[in-house]
Amino acid sequence: MFKFKTPSKKARETMSKVASGEIDGTNFEESCIEKIKKLTCHDEVKITSSGNNSIFIALSAIKGDIIIPDQGGWHGFKQIAKFLNKNIITLKTDFGLIDPEDIDELDIKEDSALIYTSFAGYCAEQDAKSISKYCRNNGIISIEDASAGIGDSENRLGKHSDIILASTGSPKIINVGSGGFIAGNDEIFKNTSMPQKLSKASEIICGGMDCELDNAEENLQLTLDATDYMKKHLTNTLHPDKRGINVIIPHEDAKSVGWNLKQNLKTDKSGFITTCPNYNRVKAKAIAIEIKNLDYRCLEKENLDKIIEEIEINNLQ
């Protein structure tokens, strides 16, 4: 049985000590803010109670339209934009991958924003640098949900967009069960004081986050390497040449094959098989193998080979 990802032992111990009062006088929130500033290369950072609250703050600051990818994003983008009565414009993608030139075809207002995730459907790295450059040159605010891309050692993700936000819930790269953050400039925070007041994270969460931030780069790289190994040993994956933290395999009978895989690839908690169509992955019949959900100790060759073997048994090759 595979193990589902949980916060690190150090993070759990720190959170427990903060909750019991054993640690006093340490400002974990300020420590987190300084670490996130370095990771994102942004000057202003706020710790929030969740990733969705981070999205709420970001979209609250936008005066124009909200552009979202047609798939491979996060369903909260659309839900929150609707709640805020924002006009939503859908951008056509290549199974989640954004070509910024396609934005030229859209009729958008001034002061609009594009919101997207670091990895399309978790399986393919977005060209965040090109996307943010295009947006900046065309007066569009770029918002990157870097829940899956924070800590990128190649500095391609989680740095270039105007606003970087993330969830630190389970099973994210920074994993403390809840919480989040948003990084941007002073203008964003100046115009969103009310949602910020309603989205505070506890010092307990900040204590765990402070520990997890130290491991973000290593944890992301472990997940990327494991996913790369899987893609090299499978022949029918979506976006095979792109970095990602899951593997998506198109299949016409995704529902029944997905069910079989779930029976044979179990974890001690939640699973790591997602059946598509699914907006958060791809809007096509496919199976997503969520490497990102697994405990880092499960990302060894022996365990990955077991997953590959099960995929081959179910004729997903």
C-alpha positions as CSV (number, residue, x, y, z in Angstrom):
1,M,0.0,0.0,0.0
2,F,1.2,3.5,-0.9
3,K,1.3,6.3,1.6
4,F,-0.5,9.6,1.0
5,K,1.5,12.7,1.5
6,T,1.3,14.4,4.9
7,P,3.2,17.3,6.5
8,S,6.8,16.5,7.4
9,K,7.5,15.3,10.9
10,K,9.3,18.5,11.8
11,A,6.2,20.6,10.6
12,R,3.8,18.4,12.6
13,E,6.0,18.7,15.8
14,T,6.3,22.5,15.4
15,M,2.6,22.9,14.9
16,S,1.9,20.8,18.0
17,K,4.4,22.8,20.1
18,V,2.9,26.1,19.0
19,A,-0.6,24.8,19.8
20,S,0.4,23.7,23.3
21,G,2.3,26.9,24.0
22,E,5.7,25.2,24.2
23,I,7.0,27.6,21.6
24,D,6.5,31.2,22.5
25,G,7.9,34.5,21.2
26,T,8.8,33.2,17.7
27,N,6.9,35.2,14.9
28,F,6.5,32.4,12.4
29,E,4.3,34.5,10.2
30,E,7.1,37.0,9.6
31,S,9.5,34.2,9.0
32,C,7.2,32.7,6.4
33,I,6.8,36.1,4.7
34,E,10.5,36.6,4.4
35,K,11.0,33.1,2.9
36,I,8.2,33.5,0.4
37,K,9.6,36.9,-0.7
38,K,12.9,35.1,-1.6
39,L,11.1,32.2,-3.3
40,T,8.8,34.4,-5.4
41,C,11.0,37.5,-5.9
42,H,8.1,39.7,-4.8
43,D,8.2,42.5,-2.3
44,E,4.8,42.1,-0.6
45,V,3.5,38.9,0.8
46,K,0.4,38.0,2.9
47,I,-0.3,34.7,4.6
48,T,-3.9,33.6,4.1
49,S,-6.2,31.0,5.5
50,S,-6.4,29.0,2.2
51,G,-5.5,29.0,-1.5
52,N,-9.1,30.0,-2.4
53,N,-8.9,33.0,-0.1
54,S,-5.6,34.0,-1.9
55,I,-7.5,33.7,-5.2
56,F,-10.3,35.8,-3.7
57,I,-7.9,38.6,-2.7
58,A,-6.2,38.5,-6.1
59,L,-9.4,38.6,-8.2
60,S,-10.9,41.3,-5.9
61,A,-8.1,43.6,-7.0
62,I,-9.0,43.2,-10.7
63,K,-11.2,45.9,-12.3
64,G,-11.5,44.3,-15.8
65,D,-12.2,40.8,-17.1
66,I,-10.9,37.5,-15.7
67,I,-9.3,35.3,-18.3
68,I,-9.2,31.6,-17.4
69,P,-7.9,28.6,-19.3
70,D,-10.5,26.3,-20.8
71,Q,-9.1,23.3,-18.9
72,G,-6.1,22.4,-16.7
73,G,-6.7,25.2,-14.2
74,W,-8.5,25.2,-10.9
75,H,-12.3,25.2,-10.7
76,G,-12.1,27.9,-7.9
77,F,-11.0,30.4,-10.5
78,K,-14.4,30.4,-12.1
79,Q,-16.4,30.0,-8.9
80,I,-14.7,32.9,-7.2
81,A,-14.8,35.2,-10.2
82,K,-18.6,34.5,-10.5
83,F,-19.1,35.3,-6.8
84,L,-17.3,38.6,-7.3
85,N,-19.5,39.4,-10.4
86,K,-16.5,39.5,-12.7
87,N,-16.8,39.0,-16.4
88,I,-15.2,35.6,-17.2
89,I,-13.5,35.0,-20.6
90,T,-12.3,31.5,-21.5
91,L,-9.0,31.0,-23.2
92,K,-8.6,28.1,-25.6
93,T,-5.6,25.9,-24.7
94,D,-3.7,22.8,-25.9
95,F,-5.0,20.5,-23.2
96,G,-4.3,23.2,-20.6
97,L,-1.1,24.6,-22.1
98,I,-1.4,28.4,-22.8
99,D,-0.1,30.0,-25.9
100,P,-0.2,33.7,-25.0
101,E,-0.6,34.7,-28.6
102,D,-4.1,33.2,-28.4
103,I,-5.1,36.1,-26.1
104,D,-4.9,38.3,-29.1
105,E,-8.2,36.8,-30.3
106,L,-10.0,37.8,-27.2
107,D,-12.1,40.9,-26.7
108,I,-11.1,42.1,-23.2
109,K,-11.4,45.3,-21.2
110,E,-8.6,47.3,-19.8
111,D,-7.1,46.2,-16.4
112,S,-8.0,42.6,-17.1
113,A,-6.2,39.6,-15.6
114,L,-5.2,36.1,-16.7
115,I,-5.2,33.5,-13.9
116,Y,-3.6,30.1,-14.5
117,T,-1.7,27.3,-12.7
118,S,2.1,26.6,-12.9
119,F,1.4,23.2,-14.4
120,A,-1.5,22.6,-16.8
121,G,-3.6,19.9,-15.1
122,Y,-0.5,19.3,-13.0
123,C,1.0,17.4,-15.9
124,A,2.7,20.1,-18.1
125,E,4.7,23.1,-17.1
126,Q,3.4,26.4,-18.4
127,D,5.8,28.8,-20.0
128,A,5.3,31.3,-17.2
129,K,8.0,33.7,-18.3
130,S,6.5,34.1,-21.8
131,I,3.0,34.3,-20.5
132,S,3.9,37.0,-18.0
133,K,6.0,38.9,-20.6
134,Y,3.1,38.9,-23.0
135,C,0.6,40.0,-20.3
136,R,2.9,42.8,-19.2
137,N,3.4,44.1,-22.8
138,N,-0.4,44.1,-23.3
139,G,-1.6,45.7,-20.0
140,I,-2.9,42.4,-18.6
141,I,-2.2,41.3,-15.0
142,S,-0.8,37.8,-14.8
143,I,-1.8,35.7,-11.8
144,E,0.0,32.4,-11.2
145,D,-1.4,29.7,-8.9
146,A,2.0,28.3,-7.9
147,S,0.6,25.7,-5.4
148,A,2.4,23.0,-7.4
149,G,5.3,25.1,-8.7
150,I,6.7,27.0,-5.7
151,G,10.3,26.2,-5.1
152,D,11.3,25.6,-8.7
153,S,15.1,25.1,-8.8
154,E,15.1,26.2,-12.4
155,N,13.4,29.5,-11.5
156,R,10.9,29.1,-14.3
157,L,7.8,28.8,-12.1
158,G,6.4,30.8,-9.2
159,K,8.5,34.0,-9.9
160,H,7.6,35.8,-13.1
161,S,3.9,36.6,-12.8
162,D,2.6,39.8,-11.4
163,I,0.8,38.0,-8.6
164,I,2.0,34.6,-7.2
165,L,-0.4,32.7,-4.9
166,A,-0.6,29.3,-3.5
167,S,-2.5,26.9,-1.3
168,T,-0.5,25.2,1.5
169,G,-3.2,22.6,2.1
170,S,-2.9,18.8,1.5
171,P,-1.2,17.5,-0.6
172,K,0.5,20.6,-1.9
173,I,4.3,21.1,-2.2
174,I,4.1,23.3,1.0
175,N,1.8,20.9,2.9
176,V,0.4,21.9,6.3
177,G,-3.2,20.8,5.8
178,S,-4.6,24.4,5.3
179,G,-3.5,27.9,4.7
180,G,-2.0,29.7,1.7
181,F,-0.2,32.9,0.6
182,I,-0.3,35.7,-2.0
183,A,2.7,37.7,-3.2
184,G,2.5,40.8,-5.3
185,N,3.0,44.5,-5.1
186,D,1.7,47.2,-2.8
187,E,-1.1,48.2,-5.2
188,I,-2.8,44.8,-4.9
189,F,-2.9,44.8,-1.2
190,K,-3.9,48.5,-0.9
191,N,-7.1,47.8,-2.7
192,T,-8.1,44.6,-1.0
193,S,-8.0,45.4,2.7
194,M,-11.3,43.8,3.6
195,P,-10.8,40.3,2.1
196,Q,-7.3,40.3,3.7
197,K,-8.9,40.9,7.2
198,L,-11.2,38.0,6.6
199,S,-8.4,35.6,5.6
200,K,-5.9,35.2,8.4
201,A,-3.9,32.1,9.1
202,S,-3.2,31.0,12.6
203,E,0.3,31.0,14.1
204,I,0.0,27.2,14.3
205,I,-0.4,27.0,10.5
206,C,2.5,29.5,10.1
207,G,4.7,27.3,12.3
208,G,4.2,24.3,10.0
209,M,4.5,26.4,6.9
210,D,7.8,27.8,8.1
211,C,9.2,24.3,8.2
212,E,7.7,23.2,4.9
213,L,9.1,26.2,3.1
214,D,12.6,25.1,3.8
215,N,11.9,21.8,1.9
216,A,9.9,23.2,-1.0
217,E,12.7,23.1,-3.6
218,E,13.8,19.5,-2.6
219,N,10.2,18.2,-2.4
220,L,9.2,19.7,-5.8
221,Q,12.3,18.3,-7.5
222,L,11.6,14.8,-6.0
223,T,8.1,14.9,-7.5
224,L,9.3,16.2,-10.9
225,D,12.0,13.5,-11.1
226,A,9.5,10.7,-10.2
227,T,7.0,12.0,-12.8
228,D,9.8,12.2,-15.4
229,Y,10.8,8.6,-14.7
230,M,7.1,7.6,-15.3
231,K,6.8,9.5,-18.5
232,K,10.0,7.9,-19.9
233,H,8.7,4.4,-19.2
234,L,5.2,5.0,-20.6
235,T,4.4,5.7,-24.3
236,N,1.0,7.2,-24.3
237,T,1.2,10.2,-21.9
238,L,-0.2,13.7,-22.5
239,H,2.6,16.3,-22.9
240,P,5.4,13.7,-22.5
241,D,8.2,16.2,-23.0
242,K,7.0,18.7,-20.4
243,R,7.9,18.8,-16.7
244,G,4.9,17.9,-14.5
245,I,3.9,16.4,-11.1
246,N,1.4,13.9,-12.4
247,V,1.0,11.7,-15.5
248,I,-2.1,11.9,-17.6
249,I,-2.9,9.0,-20.0
250,P,-5.7,9.4,-22.5
251,H,-8.1,6.4,-22.7
252,E,-11.6,5.9,-24.2
253,D,-12.7,3.7,-21.3
254,A,-11.2,5.9,-18.6
255,K,-14.0,5.3,-16.1
256,S,-13.7,1.5,-15.8
257,V,-9.9,1.5,-16.1
258,G,-9.7,4.2,-13.5
259,W,-11.8,2.1,-11.2
260,N,-9.6,-0.9,-11.7
261,L,-6.5,1.2,-10.9
262,K,-8.1,2.6,-7.8
263,Q,-8.7,-1.0,-6.5
264,N,-5.1,-2.1,-7.1
265,L,-3.2,1.1,-6.3
266,K,-4.5,2.1,-2.9
267,T,-3.0,4.5,-0.3
268,D,-3.6,4.6,3.5
269,K,-5.8,7.7,3.0
270,S,-7.1,9.4,-0.1
271,G,-6.2,7.9,-3.5
272,F,-3.9,9.1,-6.3
273,I,-6.0,8.2,-9.4
274,T,-8.2,10.8,-11.0
275,T,-10.6,10.0,-13.8
276,C,-11.1,12.6,-16.5
277,P,-12.9,14.6,-18.1
278,N,-12.1,16.9,-15.2
279,Y,-11.6,20.7,-15.6
280,N,-8.8,20.7,-13.1
281,R,-6.9,18.1,-15.3
282,V,-8.1,17.8,-18.9
283,K,-11.6,17.8,-20.5
284,A,-11.0,14.5,-22.3
285,K,-11.3,10.9,-21.4
286,A,-8.1,10.1,-19.5
287,I,-6.6,8.7,-16.3
288,A,-4.4,11.0,-14.1
289,I,-1.8,9.3,-11.9
290,E,-1.3,11.8,-9.2
291,I,2.4,11.4,-8.3
292,K,2.1,14.7,-6.3
293,N,-0.2,13.0,-3.8
294,L,2.3,10.4,-2.7
295,D,4.6,10.5,0.3
296,Y,8.1,11.4,-0.8
297,R,9.3,8.0,0.5
298,C,7.1,6.3,-2.0
299,L,8.8,8.0,-5.0
300,E,11.5,5.4,-5.2
301,K,12.1,3.4,-8.4
302,E,10.6,0.2,-6.9
303,N,7.3,1.9,-6.1
304,L,7.1,3.7,-9.4
305,D,7.8,0.4,-11.3
306,K,4.8,-1.1,-9.5
307,I,2.6,1.7,-10.8
308,I,4.0,1.3,-14.3
309,E,3.3,-2.4,-14.1
310,E,-0.3,-1.9,-13.1
311,I,-0.8,0.6,-15.9
312,E,0.6,-2.0,-18.4
313,I,-1.7,-4.7,-17.0
314,N,-4.7,-2.4,-17.7
315,N,-3.6,-1.8,-21.3
316,L,-3.0,1.9,-20.9
317,Q,0.2,1.7,-23.0
